[in-house]
Amino acid sequence: MQVHNAKARERAYKLFDERGLFLLVTPAGGRLWRFRYRIGNREKLLSLGIYPDVPPKRAREKRDEARRLVADEIDPSVERNARCEAMLVTFEGVAQEWLELQSQSLSQESLSILGARLNSGLYPYLGSRPIGSRRRESEQ
């Protein structure tokens, strides 16, 4: 209930949960989940999402995932960046980037039609394939 009732103040403040998880309440009224962790004798901060899009239960799950990575001496922010970069080199990642570029020149209706076609027709078959890979007919 504290998270739900958190109100903006003149300065940003934190509502602490446990094990490094806290909610940052901004002066503009934003409520942001953050996870503070230590790796390699350096303190770092990881963003876990915006409340209410990420409810407290999901924020705790994300915190636990990040704590497991830290226990294995893997930096969660580096891991997240690597996943994002890997996504960009797949067909789905490039197609989404292309759709964003097209949003400047196409109507919203055209974009939604293109997005629906990509989601239903191509992503299930090609979405996770790396762009650089080729499949020969003999390999099918």
ABEGO torsion letter per residue (X at the ends): XAAAABBBBABBBBBBBBGGBBBBBBAAGBBBBBBBBBBGGBBBBBBAEBOAABBAAAAAAAAAAAAAAAAAGBBAAAAAAAAAAAAAABAAAAAAAAAAAAAAABBAAAAAAAAAAAAAAAAAAAAABBAABBBBAAAX
